[in-house]
Amino acid sequence: MEIRELLSSYDYPGDDIPIIRGSALHAMNGTQPEIGEESIKALIAAVDEYIPTPARAVDQPFLMPVEDVFSISGRGTV
């Protein structure tokens, strides 16, 4: 099964999603730059273009969710 068909079968826009071929191993080793370093640069460019930057409320106070709380004797709650 082709990758684009597989993406479409899971309700992703298979015809519109950019697919970048490359090798992180070749990028790390500095061999075959056309599938190593150049493909990593192409991947970063595609991610920057395809995935929008989320809107952030920079004029409001910073809120960070707390997932869990631990009580440590002698130290308090962290």
N, C-alpha and C positions, 0 to 999 in steps of 0.2 A: 504494500500500500504506500502511495506517495505521501510525503509529509503534509502537503497542502490539503490533500483529501482527508487525512487523519485529523488535522486541525478543524476542518469544516464539519466532520462527523461529530465533534464535541462542541459545536456551536461557536467556534472561534472564526473570525473572518480569514479563512485560509488563503484567499486570493489576495488579501491586502497586507498580511503580516510579512515584514521583511525577514528573509532567511539568509544568514551569513555563515559561510563555511570557513572553518579555520582550525588551527591546532594551538592550544595553549602550551603544549610541550615544545613545539617548534619555536614559539615566541619566547619561552623561558631559556631555551638552549641557544637561541640566535641563529637557528638553521632554517632554511627555506623561508625567507621573509615574506614571500607572497602569500603563504598560508599561515604564517606565524604573526609577526608584528603588524603587517598590513591588515590582516583580517581582524585583529584586536582593535585597531584604529577604526576600521569600518563598522565593527560591532558597537563601539562607543558612539560613533556618529549616528547609527541607526537607532540606538536606544534614546539618544538625546532628541532625535527628530520624531520618533514614533510615540514615546511615552510623555505625556504632558506634565509639566511641573505643577504640583498641587498648589492650590491657593492657600496662603497662610495669612493668618491675622497677626501681623507684626505690631499692630498698635494696641494689642490687648496683652494682659499678663500671660506669662508662660504657664501652661498646665501640663503636668506630667502624670500619667496614670500610675498608681501604685498597685502592683500585682499581689504582693504578699508582705506581711509584717512579722518580724521575729522579735521576741522578747529575750534579751540576754541578761542574765543576772549580773549585777554589778555595773552594767553598761546602759541599761534602759531598753527602750524599744527602737529598733532600726528597721 
